[in-house]
Amino acid sequence: MSQQEEQGERYLSIQRLLDVAGTSEASDPKDYVYGLLGMMSPAVVDKIKPNYSLQLSDVFVQTARAFIVAEGNLELLREAHPWGKSEVSWAPDWTWKGRLRYRQPLKPYLASGADSSYMSFSADSLYLSCNGVIINEIDGPGARRSAIDRGGIMQWSYESVIQPKSSISAYGSLSATREALGRFLVGDQNRADSPVDHTWQPLFNLPWEMEDAMMKFKRLGWGRFLMVGHSYGDWGSWRQANNNFLIGSETLGSFFTNEFLENASEGDL
């Protein structure tokens, strides 16, 4: 919040508010929203009526709608949490503790430039409709998430993988394809919220087996990675499910090894 004040901003953005909620505790989960009303802009607060009789998911929907209408854009969708406690996929879950802010860009992303966003809501506010522009088509989607196992690790549908029709990488050379994949994996951002250079390189050299990885992290003293728990299992299960997915003429699995880069440090990731 002090950083926000230094920049002359009186009220917190949706990203900063979710940061605060994610590091807070509340006896009533609705207070992850209502307890932060004083940090929101008046334009947003005017559209949120505290009501503790509402279902938690309804509070999330009401709050998401308030931000979208007040700010006139769909920036909030970047914070959506489809597998959270909200009944709608586009409303952020304010109780979620798994948000890794240093991997999330804080600057608004306006693909439409200065053009205003168009959006509308269904009468019950469960459905959000908006206009978009088709710029291309997806040639071969990877595995879809199918479930979460008892250990909290995501499971993927191997049968849902559809191989691309084209065997030519849209990025050109193998090295350019590797770089594009690396940038995708880190959201094209580093921990300082600026465009990455080659800090994604060590990602290609992490073990996909969680048990093996945790042993190596412990030996190396990588405390931050030891804390991610089943989130690392999600990484491994995603890699395994998409191992044979083709990117150009190469499989996704061919870009990875299970051996750490020599002299790699936790700070590189």
N, C-alpha and C positions, 0 to 999 in steps of 0.2 A: 504494500500500500504506500510505503514511503516513496518508492520509485514513481508511483502514479502522482503523488503530490509534487514531487520534484519537476514533473512534466507539466504541472499546472492543471491537472485534471481532477476535478472535485469528486466525480462519481466513478465507480469502478465499471469496467467493461464486463460483459458476460463471462469472458474467459477468466478474469481476475476474481469475479464473484464465485465461480465454480472452484477456483483454487482455494478460496477461503472456506467454502463449504466442505471441500474435500479434506481439509486439515482441522475441521471442527468436530465437536461432539454435541448432540442434542438428544434430550430425553424424548421429545416428540419430533419425528423426522420431518414434519411440516415446517419446523423452525429452521431447517437448513435453507429454506426460502424466506419465510416470514421474519426470521431473525436478522436478515441482511437487507431488509427494505430500506433502512437508513443509508445504505451505501449505493443504492440504485438511483438513477435519475428520476426526477419528478414525473417525466413523461411516461416512464415505465410503471412507477408506483401507483399512479392514478388509475391504471388498468388492472391492478391486482387488489382484490378485496379479501383480506385474511378471513378464512372460514375453516375452523378446525373440524367441522363436521364433514368436510369433503374427503373423498378418497385421496390417498397420497398421489396417485397417478393423475387425478384431476387437478391437483395443485400444480404439478409439473406442466400439464397442458396449458392451464391458465397463464402460468408464468411465461412459457415459451411464446404463446400468442401475444402477450403483452410486449415482449421484447421485439418481436417481428413487426408488429403494428407501429410501435413507438419509434423504432429506428428505420423503418421503411426498407429493410433489406433482409436477406436470408442468411446473414453471417452466422446466426445461431445454429444453423444446420451442421456446421463443422463440429459442434459439441454434442450432436445426437448420440444416443447410446441405445441402439436397437434391442439389446439383450438385457436392458436394465429394468427398473421397476415402473416404468411408464408404459401405459397401454398403447401409445403411439410411437412409431419409430423416429419421429422428428423432434420429440421433446427431450431435452437433456434430463438425466437422472441426477438430481442434486445430492443424493446420498452416496453416490459411487466414489469409492476411495482409490480406484485404479487409474485415475487420470495422471499421465506423466506429462506435466506441463512443459518440461524442457524439451520434449519432442513435439510440442504443438506450437505452430506459428501464432504469434499474438497480433500481427498486423492484418488488417482487413484485406480479404482477397476479393477484388471486384472484377470478375471476368467480363462483366457487361460495361465496364468503364463508368461513365457518368449517367448511363441510362438507369431509370428507376426500375426496381423489381416489381413484378406484378404477382400478387398472391391473393388467395381467397380461402375461407374456411367453411366447412360444412356447418349446418345448424348446431350440431352437437360438439363442434370443435375438434372432432377426432380426425378429420381429413383435411390436409393442407394441399391446395392446388396452386400451381405456379406455371408460368410460361418458360419455355426453354428453347434453345436452338440446337438442332442436330448438326454436329460438325463432322461426325464420322460414325462408324459402326465398330463394335467390338468383335474382333475376329478370334473367337475361341475363348470363352470364359474358363477360369480355373475352378477348383473344387469349391462347392458351397458348404457352409457350416451346417451340420445336421443335428448336433446335440452337444451337451456338456456332460462328461462322465462324472463318476462319484468323486474323483479327485479334483474336479473343477477345471479340467483341461478340455478345450474345444475338440470336438470330433468333426471330421469332414466326410462328405459323401464322395467317394472315389468315382462313383458312376456318373456324377454330375459334370466331370471334366469333359469339355468339348475341345478337341485339338483344333488349332488355327488351320484355315484353308491354305494360307500362304506360308511358304518355307523361307521367305525373305524377311529379315529383320527390318522393321521400319526405321531403325536407328543406324543402319549401315553396317559398319565393321563389328567384329566380335568385341573389341575393346569398348566401342561406343555403346553397344548393347549392355555390356557389363556395367558401365558407368550409369546408364539409364536405370538399370535394375537397382543398383546401389542407392541412387538418389530417391527412387520410389520407396525403398525400404525405410529410409529415414525421413520421409516426407519433404525431401530437399531442404532440410533445416538441420543446423547443428544445435548444440545446447545453448548457444548464445542467441538463438533465433535469427540467424543470418544464413545466407546460402552456403551450402557445404562446398568443400573443395574435394578432398579425397578421404575424408574421415570415415566414410562408410566402408572402406576396404576391409577392416577386420571382421565385418559382419559375415563375409564369405568364408571365414575360417573359425566359426563357432560350432561345436558339436551339436547335433540335433537331438541326441538322447539326453533327457533332462538329468538323469542320474549321473551320467558321465560328466556332463557339464558342471553340475554342482560340486563334484569332487575336485574338478580342476579349478573352479572359482575359489573354493575353500583353500586349496593349496597355494593359490596366487594371492589370496587375501583380497579378493574382489567383493567387498561387502555389499555394494549396491546390487550386484547381480545375484548374490545369495538371497536378497530380500524379495526378488520378483516372484519366486515360487512357481506356482502353476502357470503364470504368464509366460515363463520360459518354455513350459510344456506346450503352450499354444504355438509358439514359434516352431518347435520341433514337429508337432503334428501337422502344421501347415506345410512345412517343407516336405514331409513324407508323402502327404496326399497329392502334392503337385510335383513330385519328383520327376515324373516323365512328361510333364507339360512342355510343349515345344515353344521356344522363343527364337524365332527364325529357324535355323537348322539345328539348334542346340537344345538339349533338355534343361529345364530349370535346375535339376540336380547337378548338372555338369559345372555350374558356376560356383558350387560350394565344395569345401573340404571339411573334414572334422578335426583339423589340426590348427591350433592357434598360430598366428603369425609370430615369428621370432621378434622378441622385444616389444610385442603389443602390450598396451597398458589399459586399465579400465577407463581411463580418461579419454581414450581414443573413441569410445562408443557412447 
